[in-house]
Amino acid sequence: MPRAAIKDGLTKQARYRAAKKAAGLKEVRIWTFDTKDPAFLADLQRQVSILNADPEETAVMEWIEDVAAWPSDDE
């Protein structure tokens, strides 16, 4: 496998990161669920089934929509 080209002692990736940092940005790495994992999909379906069976789910969603609606600047 070819090695990354080094220019001024930095790899292309290191130069890219240095440029982003100089622009005032900070690198953040996060871990998230693999949405293609069968176990994840099974658990997601289980949770959706629970929510769909909950008689108060509609009322809860309406409440969330009401409190999340911010008034516009015109109001």
WOZIBEL-V645046 format. One record per helix or strand. SS is the DSSP state (2 for helix, 1 for strand). FROM is the first residue (numbers start at 1). LEN is the number of residues. Records with the same first field share a line. If there is no record, write none. Layout:
SS = FROM-LEN, FROM-LEN
//
This chain:
1 = 6-2, 10-2
2 = 12-11, 38-16, 57-12
//
